[in-house]
Amino acid sequence: ALGAGPPSYSTSSFEYDGTSWSSGGSMSQQRGQVQSNMTGTQTAALIVGGRYNPAPTFGLTATEEYGGTSWSTGGPAPKQLRNANNMGTQTAAVNAGGNSANPSVATNNTNHYDGSSWTSATNNSTARFDTALFGLQTAGVMAGGFDKNPGSNVFHDATEEYNGSSWTSGGNLPAATNAAAASGTLTAGIMFGGSQPSAPGVVGTTI
């Protein structure tokens, strides 16, 4: 669990051993709205972006890496991001979608991380944020998400699959969902929680 809501953002991290939670090392950068901006394992994790108060710092570029006890500084993201999403490992990660520094603008940018720096990759098809990402850099999935247009809020049910160089369409979700958590592989994934316009609001659905 990372981050907290305004007005106080957090540097805290916590570790789970299958039974209980304990405190882990503190990040150097306070972050909120990081959602799925983290990927990897308990001993080799990565976090990037997020939101930090006060305004106008609506998006961060800071990357930090976790070695199991403490966080260290990684290569900065090419642009400010919040509500973006990561998948893969600490040394082969993908970051896709999210909000730019302007909180009303969704992006479809995709970037790769090699353990030290970020590089641009092929954009996904639809600009959106709060999506669910899972899998690896060479076999990953983006599903659902949200886009805020002037005068309307758009929930997405589209799925895109990533092979490390390009995105292709996958099967649609049973219901448009944003801000869900996800785990698994391209051919065996699970997505749970989030919010849906038809519910309305927060749901406990597992897909």
N, C-alpha and C positions, 0 to 999 in steps of 0.2 A: 504494500500500500504506500503510495507516494503522493505528496501534495495535500493541499487543503483548500477550502473555499475562501473567498474574500471575507473580511479585510485582511486576514492573516494567512499568508502562504507559508508552506513548510519545507524544511530540508530533511525531514525524517524519512527513514526507510525501515522496513520490518522484514524479518525472515521467518519462514514457516517450515517446520520440520516434520509435517504430517500430522501433528497433534496440537501444537500450540505456536503462537507468535512470540518473537523476541525482537528487541531493537537491534538494528544493524547500523552501519556507519552513516553519518550525516552527509548529505550532499553539500557542496559549497554554494550552490545557487538555489535560492528559494523558488519554488515552482507551484503553479496551480494549473488546472485544466490540461494536464499532461495526458489524461486518458490512456490510450495505448501507445504512447510515445516511448515505451520501454520494451526491450526484447532481450533474449538470451537466457542464461541460467543463473542460479543463485551465486555461483562463483565466477561468472563471466557475463555480466549484464551491461546494458547500454541504455541511456536515456538522453533524449534530445528535445529541445523546444519547450513549449509550455508558456504559461502566462505569468507575468509578474507585475504587481502593483508597486508604485502608482503609475497611472497613465502618463505618457503615451506608450509605455512598454507593454503592448498587447501581445507581443510575440518575442520569443527568445531564440537565439542561435546557438546557445551554449550546449555542448555535448559533455556528458560525464560517463565514465566507465567504472564498473564495480567489480572488484576482485574477490569478493566474499567477506571482506572486513571493512574496506574503505573505498571511497570514490576518488578518482583522479580525472584530470581534465583531458578530454579528447578533442578531435578536430571540430571546429565550428561548422554548423550547417550553412549552406550558401544563402539562405534567407530566413527571416524571422518566421517561426511557425508556432501554432498552438492547435490543439484538437487534431493533430496529425496522427499517423499510425505507423508502427514499426513491425517488421517481421524478420525472421532469420536469426543470426548469431551475432556476437559482439564483433567478430572480424569479417562477417559477410552479411550485413544487414540491408534492409530496404526501408525507406521512409517514403510514404506516399499520401497525397491528399492533404487535408488540413485547412486552416485559415491562415491568410497572410496577416501582416501587422494590422491591416484594416479588418476589424472584426466581422464585417459584413461580406467579405470576399472569400469564397471557397477557391481552392487551387486543385489542379490535377498534376502537380509536379511529382516526379519520382526521382529519388536520389539513392545512391549506393554508398555504404560505409565499409571500408576495408580494415578497420581497426585503428586507423590514424587519421583518415580524411574522407570527406564526402565528395562524390562526383555525380554530375547530372546523368540521368538515364531517360528512357522513353516515357513520356507522360501517359498516365492512364486515360481512358476515354472520357470519363465524366468528372468534372470538378465537384468535389464533395468533402465533407469533414465528418468526424465522429463515425467513421466506418470501422468495421471489424477486419483486421488483417491477421492471417496466420499462415504458417508454413515456412519455407526457406527462400533464400534469395533467388534460387533457380527453379522453384516450384511452390509458388505462393498464391494466396487468394485474398481479394478485397471484396467485401460484401456489405450491402446496406449503406447507411450514411444519411447525410442531411445537407441541404443547401438553402441559404436564406436569400431569396430574391426580394426586390422592392415590392412590398405589399403582400408577399406570400412566403410560406415555408414549405419546402419540398422534401419529403421523405423518400428515400430510394430503396428499391428492392433488387436492384441489379447486382450481379456478381461478375467480377473480372478475374481471370487467371493470369499469372505472371510466370514466364519461363526464364527470367534473368535478362531478357533483352526486349520483350514485347508483351503487351497485354491482349488477351482475347476474351470474348464473352463466355460466361458460364451460365448455369441455370439460375433463374431468379429465385429469391427467397419466397416462402409462402406468404409473408407479409412484410411491407416496407418497415424497416427498423433502423434506428440510429443509436449510437453510443452503447452498443452491445459489447460484451467481452467475447473473446474467441480463442480457440486453441486447436492444435492438431496439425494435420498435413493436408496437402491438396486433395487427396483422395479419401481422407478420413478426418473431417473437421467437425467442430462443435461450436455453436454460437448461442449465447444465453444472456438474458436480461436486456437492458436497453429501454427504449421507448418507441411507441407506435401511435400514429394518428388515429387509428381505429379503436384503440383501447378505451379511452385515450390515456396517454401518459405512460408512466413507468410500468413495465411488465416483467413477469418472471418466466417468460417463455424460453424453452430450450429447443433449438433447431438442429 
